[in-house]
Amino acid sequence: MSNDKTLEVLQSIAEASLASAVTDNTPLAGQVNEIGWERKLSLALHEELGVEVSAREIESAGSLVKLSELIEPRLDKDPGGRSLIDIYTGVEKFVREELSHDFNYHWYAAWKGDLIKNSDSLDDLEIVLRMEHALGFSISDRDVEEMQTVRHTIRYLWQRNSKQKFTLRPRQKGVCQRAFIFYELRRLLIIRAGVPRAAVRLDARLGDVLPTWHFQFWKEIQSIFGVAIPHGNLLSRSLGLEKRTTIKELVALIASAKNSDFAC
């Protein structure tokens, strides 16, 4: 089942890129009278959300609801485990708490006009302070001026937060290599994907502890550990339980990877 906010953002992007009003459950092909609309929407999703979705996948998905379900697992996460959609939702909470008048909060909404009516209002300052407090970094006046719309703001906040890189800690003497790999994988899952510590067990299957972070996680472990390991659909929840990779199996894959500094 898709996140309502993912669907909300997707609808905004679809309507803006296709210049046509679209509904959630109706097949897109029946709503858009334009050749190559699938390719256009594919490019828009990559530009706006950084998500790779082919034109063929969009056509096969059919409706916005099905497309949002396809997109969610592909959304990158920042070090706090938040996607662009999560930040979009958080900023909306700040806006609704700080502004007393009615407004239409959406992906392309402009701060001056759509959201903040009074150009001399201190509401925008309060919203910026709330964002700074929530994400733990300061936002310069120059950056605030460049954040003309909600989409500019969300992408700026996510990119700033994503600059926090995960790096391996030095392996302590006496700690075997596979134990070290497990400890660092656990730390990665906790910090970057928000997985509860108790859920990261050797027998835990990645498709269960990572319901939405499959693609980026696999890229990150290869980059962090300096290994090249195949994955196929080993993380997919659509596979039978017995086919999903466990954390213990992933530790073994990393340890035995060719040219790996962590080979046992």
C-alpha positions as CSV (number, residue, x, y, z in Angstrom):
1,M,0.0,0.0,0.0
2,S,1.4,3.4,-1.0
3,N,2.1,6.3,1.3
4,D,-0.6,9.0,0.9
5,K,2.0,11.7,0.8
6,T,4.0,9.9,-1.9
7,L,0.9,9.7,-4.0
8,E,0.2,13.4,-3.3
9,V,3.6,14.4,-4.5
10,L,3.5,12.1,-7.5
11,Q,0.2,13.6,-8.6
12,S,1.6,17.1,-8.4
13,I,4.6,16.0,-10.5
14,A,2.5,14.1,-13.0
15,E,0.0,17.0,-13.5
16,A,2.9,19.5,-13.9
17,S,4.9,17.4,-16.3
18,L,2.0,16.2,-18.4
19,A,0.0,19.5,-18.3
20,S,-3.1,17.5,-17.5
21,A,-5.3,16.8,-14.4
22,V,-5.0,13.1,-13.4
23,T,-6.8,11.0,-10.9
24,D,-5.3,8.3,-8.6
25,N,-6.9,5.0,-9.6
26,T,-7.7,5.6,-13.3
27,P,-5.1,4.3,-15.8
28,L,-2.9,7.2,-16.9
29,A,-3.0,6.1,-20.5
30,G,-6.7,6.9,-20.7
31,Q,-6.2,10.3,-19.1
32,V,-3.2,11.7,-21.1
33,N,-3.5,12.4,-24.9
34,E,0.1,12.9,-25.7
35,I,2.6,10.6,-27.4
36,G,5.6,9.8,-25.3
37,W,4.0,10.9,-22.0
38,E,5.6,7.9,-20.2
39,R,9.1,9.1,-21.1
40,K,8.2,12.7,-20.0
41,L,7.0,11.5,-16.7
42,S,10.0,9.3,-16.2
43,L,12.3,12.3,-16.7
44,A,10.3,14.4,-14.3
45,L,10.4,11.8,-11.6
46,H,14.2,11.6,-11.9
47,E,14.6,15.3,-11.8
48,E,12.2,15.9,-8.9
49,L,12.7,12.9,-6.7
50,G,16.0,11.4,-8.0
51,V,14.1,8.1,-8.8
52,E,14.9,5.9,-11.7
53,V,11.6,4.6,-13.2
54,S,11.6,3.6,-16.9
55,A,8.8,4.6,-19.3
56,R,8.0,0.9,-19.6
57,E,7.5,0.5,-15.9
58,I,5.3,3.6,-15.8
59,E,3.2,2.2,-18.6
60,S,2.9,-1.2,-16.8
61,A,2.1,0.4,-13.5
62,G,-0.9,2.0,-15.1
63,S,-2.4,4.2,-12.3
64,L,-0.8,6.7,-10.0
65,V,-1.5,4.5,-7.0
66,K,0.4,1.6,-8.5
67,L,3.2,3.9,-9.6
68,S,3.6,5.4,-6.1
69,E,3.9,1.8,-4.8
70,L,6.7,1.2,-7.3
71,I,8.5,4.5,-6.4
72,E,8.5,4.3,-2.6
73,P,11.2,1.5,-2.3
74,R,13.5,3.5,-4.6
75,L,13.5,6.8,-2.8
76,D,16.9,7.5,-1.4
77,K,17.3,8.2,2.3
78,D,19.4,10.7,4.2
79,P,21.6,9.6,7.2
80,G,18.5,9.9,9.5
81,G,16.6,7.4,7.3
82,R,14.4,10.1,5.8
83,S,13.3,10.3,2.2
84,L,12.3,13.5,0.3
85,I,8.7,12.5,1.1
86,D,9.4,12.3,4.8
87,I,10.9,15.8,4.8
88,Y,8.0,17.1,2.7
89,T,5.6,15.7,5.3
90,G,7.6,17.2,8.2
91,V,7.8,20.7,6.6
92,E,4.0,20.6,6.0
93,K,3.5,20.0,9.8
94,F,5.6,23.1,10.6
95,V,3.7,25.2,8.0
96,R,0.3,24.2,9.3
97,E,1.3,24.9,12.9
98,E,2.8,28.3,12.1
99,L,0.3,29.7,9.6
100,S,-3.2,30.5,10.8
101,H,-4.8,31.1,7.3
102,D,-6.0,28.5,4.8
103,F,-3.5,27.5,2.1
104,N,-2.9,24.7,-0.5
105,Y,0.4,23.0,0.5
106,H,1.7,21.0,-2.5
107,W,5.0,20.2,-4.2
108,Y,5.1,23.3,-6.4
109,A,3.5,25.8,-3.9
110,A,5.4,29.1,-3.7
111,W,6.2,30.4,-0.2
112,K,5.4,34.0,-1.1
113,G,1.8,34.0,-2.4
114,D,0.5,30.4,-2.1
115,L,1.6,29.9,1.5
116,I,2.7,33.1,3.1
117,K,0.3,36.0,2.2
118,N,2.0,38.9,4.0
119,S,5.5,39.6,2.7
120,D,6.4,41.3,5.9
121,S,5.2,38.4,8.1
122,L,7.5,36.7,10.6
123,D,5.8,33.4,9.9
124,D,8.5,32.5,7.3
125,L,11.2,33.1,9.9
126,E,9.5,30.8,12.4
127,I,9.2,28.1,9.8
128,V,12.9,28.3,8.9
129,L,13.8,28.1,12.7
130,R,11.6,25.0,13.0
131,M,13.4,23.4,10.0
132,E,16.8,24.2,11.5
133,H,15.9,22.8,14.8
134,A,14.4,19.6,13.4
135,L,17.3,18.8,11.0
136,G,20.2,20.1,13.2
137,F,21.9,22.6,10.8
138,S,21.7,26.4,10.1
139,I,20.1,27.8,6.9
140,S,21.7,31.0,5.6
141,D,19.6,34.0,4.5
142,R,20.9,33.5,1.0
143,D,19.7,29.9,0.9
144,V,16.3,30.9,2.2
145,E,16.0,33.4,-0.6
146,E,16.7,30.7,-3.1
147,M,14.0,28.4,-1.7
148,Q,11.2,29.9,-3.7
149,T,8.9,26.9,-3.6
150,V,8.2,23.8,-1.4
151,R,10.0,21.6,-3.9
152,H,13.1,23.8,-3.8
153,T,13.0,23.7,0.0
154,I,12.5,19.9,0.3
155,R,15.3,19.2,-2.1
156,Y,17.7,21.6,-0.4
157,L,17.0,20.2,3.1
158,W,17.4,16.6,1.9
159,Q,20.6,17.3,0.1
160,R,22.1,19.2,3.1
161,N,21.2,16.3,5.4
162,S,22.5,13.7,3.0
163,K,26.0,15.2,3.1
164,Q,26.5,13.4,6.4
165,K,28.4,10.3,5.2
166,F,28.6,6.9,6.9
167,T,32.2,5.8,7.3
168,L,33.5,2.5,8.7
169,R,35.1,2.6,12.1
170,P,38.6,1.1,12.6
171,R,38.4,-2.6,13.5
172,Q,39.6,-3.2,17.0
173,K,42.2,-5.8,17.8
174,G,40.7,-9.1,18.9
175,V,37.5,-8.5,16.9
176,C,37.1,-11.1,14.2
177,Q,36.4,-9.8,10.7
178,R,32.9,-11.2,10.3
179,A,31.9,-9.8,13.7
180,F,33.2,-6.4,12.6
181,I,31.2,-6.6,9.4
182,F,28.1,-7.4,11.3
183,Y,28.6,-4.6,13.8
184,E,29.1,-2.0,11.0
185,L,26.1,-3.4,9.0
186,R,24.0,-3.0,12.1
187,R,25.2,0.6,12.6
188,L,24.4,1.4,9.0
189,L,20.9,0.0,9.2
190,I,20.2,1.9,12.4
191,I,21.7,5.2,11.3
192,R,20.8,5.3,7.7
193,A,17.5,3.3,7.5
194,G,16.1,3.8,11.0
195,V,15.9,0.1,11.7
196,P,15.5,-0.6,15.5
197,R,18.6,-2.1,17.0
198,A,16.8,-5.2,18.3
199,A,15.6,-6.0,14.8
200,V,19.1,-6.3,13.4
201,R,19.8,-10.0,14.1
202,L,21.9,-12.5,12.1
203,D,18.8,-14.5,11.2
204,A,16.8,-11.4,10.2
205,R,15.9,-11.2,6.5
206,L,16.7,-8.0,4.8
207,G,13.4,-7.9,3.0
208,D,11.7,-7.7,6.4
209,V,13.9,-5.2,8.2
210,L,14.2,-3.0,5.0
211,P,10.7,-2.6,3.6
212,T,11.5,0.6,1.6
213,W,15.3,1.1,1.4
214,H,16.4,-1.8,-0.8
215,F,18.1,-0.2,-3.8
216,Q,20.1,2.5,-2.0
217,F,21.1,0.1,0.8
218,W,22.7,-2.4,-1.6
219,K,24.6,0.4,-3.4
220,E,25.9,1.8,0.0
221,I,27.2,-1.5,1.4
222,Q,29.1,-2.0,-1.9
223,S,30.6,1.5,-1.7
224,I,31.3,1.4,2.1
225,F,32.9,-2.0,2.2
226,G,34.6,-1.7,-1.2
227,V,33.1,-4.9,-2.6
228,A,31.1,-5.9,-5.7
229,I,28.4,-8.4,-4.8
230,P,25.4,-9.4,-6.9
231,H,21.9,-9.1,-5.4
232,G,19.3,-9.8,-8.0
233,N,16.0,-9.6,-6.0
234,L,17.4,-10.9,-2.8
235,L,15.8,-8.0,-0.8
236,S,12.4,-8.2,-2.4
237,R,9.4,-8.9,-0.1
238,S,7.6,-10.3,-3.1
239,L,9.9,-13.4,-3.1
240,G,9.2,-16.4,-0.9
241,L,10.6,-16.1,2.6
242,E,13.2,-18.7,2.0
243,K,14.7,-16.7,-0.9
244,R,15.3,-13.4,1.0
245,T,18.9,-12.8,2.1
246,T,19.5,-12.9,5.9
247,I,22.0,-10.5,7.5
248,K,24.2,-13.5,8.3
249,E,24.3,-14.4,4.6
250,L,25.1,-10.8,3.7
251,V,28.0,-10.8,6.2
252,A,29.3,-13.9,4.5
253,L,29.0,-12.4,1.0
254,I,31.0,-9.3,2.0
255,A,33.6,-11.4,3.8
256,S,34.1,-13.7,0.8
257,A,33.8,-11.0,-1.9
258,K,36.7,-11.1,-4.4
259,N,39.4,-8.4,-3.7
260,S,37.7,-7.5,-0.4
261,D,39.8,-6.2,2.4
262,F,37.4,-8.0,4.7
263,A,37.8,-11.5,3.3
264,C,38.1,-14.2,6.0
